[in-house]
Amino acid sequence: MSARNTPTDLSFILFEALERVNELEVGDEGFAQEIARARALTSLASQIVANNQTALRALQLKDDAVSADLVIPAMLIGEGDGR
């Protein structure tokens, strides 16, 4: 079973939103709604990226401590327990 909602999935979602916005003209029906949706996605994506950066920083700190028991957080790789 493959993981869902990985950083790759986030990238696809953001590019799909960009494509939807690019296809609309300012006067088109639904333009304002699509812009609002894109802004909401961007805000959420920023929080997800910040969370992943925090997890990555924790790994870097652990690595700096010269530990042989490195465990990659599952949320970053999207599978198993991260070992």
Secondary structure as GFF3:
##gff-version 3
##sequence-region A 1 83
A	DSSP	alpha_helix	7	23	.	.	.	ID=ss1
A	DSSP	alpha_helix	31	64	.	.	.	ID=ss2
A	DSSP	alpha_helix	74	77	.	.	.	ID=ss3
###
